[in-house]
Amino acid sequence: MITYCKFTLCSAMAFKRNNIRRRKNHHFIRLFAASLLMFSALSYGQETSDNLEHIANQEHSANQEYNANKPILKDDFEWQFALDFSLVYDPIIIDGIEQDDLLDYFMPGLLFDISYKGFFLQTNQRRSNALLGGTEFGYQLVVEDNWQLDLIAKAYMQGYDPAAEIEYGGGDKELLAGLRERNATLGIALRYSRYFDNSLLTLDLAATTSGDDEFDKSVRGVIVDSFYSYLLPYRNWDIYLGTGLTYFSQDIVDYYIGVGSSEINESRAAYTAKGGFRGQIEIYAQYPLSESWSFNAGLTQSIYSNNVKASPLVDTNHVIQVMLGVLYVF
């Protein structure tokens, strides 16, 4: 069973276009830095009684068998990191943005998993790397035998910069010129996780914030994100079969695919988007190659509401994402 989680830091100099396609605003960078500082503060200068409690918890945890289908109390200070070498086909629904060069598909990364005293910094280890929108920083509020409740902060949607796509990424100038940059959507959410035999159901209720609209007003909204994952062990393979449904409120959808008055041209009429849904089905597989190396692959089909396709900015309302890669775990 592979127990690591993933946090991807793409190489900014060598792979400009991949970074452009997955732009995160400065709030997310500050969130990650603050998370590391919090872990440092929590783990520094503990009293002797805390150290004794930590040792006792370690001994207790050592006697418990890891089970991917049961809640794990993240009380001890634990960390792990890995190098990720992945090829990812990751189209987006915005017209005029494509993966053209070989380097557009190569997405190396440095992956982290950190936890202490109920706090954790991680990504979803049951899902395809092609869908990892960002790291989750959270705190376990309640942990029971077969369910848990967490408070988390994460990026739920990635932004895009049309001007940068045109200059660095080979974006279609005719289709993208004159569009504003869209920042990532960050959210604070309550997550309910329900564990069944060989499966997991999660439900996020998130209050989110994006960048500013054309009137310099901060865009805020609601995302309700659900996903069901079933673990199918086969020999040395861990195969995860998943399906999900996500609701995005009107302000969020309009921020990404709406056309404001300053963006109108001969090929783009004004457009105000409504709230919408995204359905997903996914298969993700992991296979250990050695003690340190593992192979993983994933395929995800995403389908958006019909009103999303009605936007002049959108090329299609369904995309298929594919990833193949290897991981080296330290």
Stockholm file with secondary structure:
# STOCKHOLM 1.0

chainA/1-330         MITYCKFTLCSAMAFKRNNIRRRKNHHFIRLFAASLLMFSALSYGQETSDNLEHIANQEHSANQEYNANKPILKDDFEWQFALDFSLVYDPIIIDGIEQDDLLDYFMPGLLFDISYKGFFLQTNQRRSNALLGGTEFGYQLVVEDNWQLDLIAKAYMQGYDPAAEIEYGGGDKELLAGLRERNATLGIALRYSRYFDNSLLTLDLAATTSGDDEFDKSVRGVIVDSFYSYLLPYRNWDIYLGTGLTYFSQDIVDYYIGVGSSEINESRAAYTAKGGFRGQIEIYAQYPLSESWSFNAGLTQSIYSNNVKASPLVDTNHVIQVMLGVLYVF
#=GR chainA/1-330 SS CCCCCCCCCCCTTTCHHHHHHTBCCHHHHHHHHHHHHHHHHHHSSCCHHHHHHHHHHHHHHHTSCCCTTSCCCCCSCEEEEEEEEEEEECCCSBTTCCCCSGGGTEEEEEEEEEEETTEEEECCTTSCGGGCCSCEEEEEEEECSSEEEEEEEEEEECBBCHHHHHHHSCCCHHHHTTCCCBCCEEEEEEEEEEEETTEEEEEEEEEEEEEECTTSCEEEEEEEEEEEEEEEEETTEEEEEEEEEEEECHHHHHHHHCBCGGGCBTTBCCBCCCCEEEEEEEEEEEEECSSSEEEEEEEEEEEECHHHHTSTTBSCSEEEEEEEEEEEEC
#=GC SS_cons         CCCCCCCCCCCTTTCHHHHHHTBCCHHHHHHHHHHHHHHHHHHSSCCHHHHHHHHHHHHHHHTSCCCTTSCCCCCSCEEEEEEEEEEEECCCSBTTCCCCSGGGTEEEEEEEEEEETTEEEECCTTSCGGGCCSCEEEEEEEECSSEEEEEEEEEEECBBCHHHHHHHSCCCHHHHTTCCCBCCEEEEEEEEEEEETTEEEEEEEEEEEEEECTTSCEEEEEEEEEEEEEEEEETTEEEEEEEEEEEECHHHHHHHHCBCGGGCBTTBCCBCCCCEEEEEEEEEEEEECSSSEEEEEEEEEEEECHHHHTSTTBSCSEEEEEEEEEEEEC
//
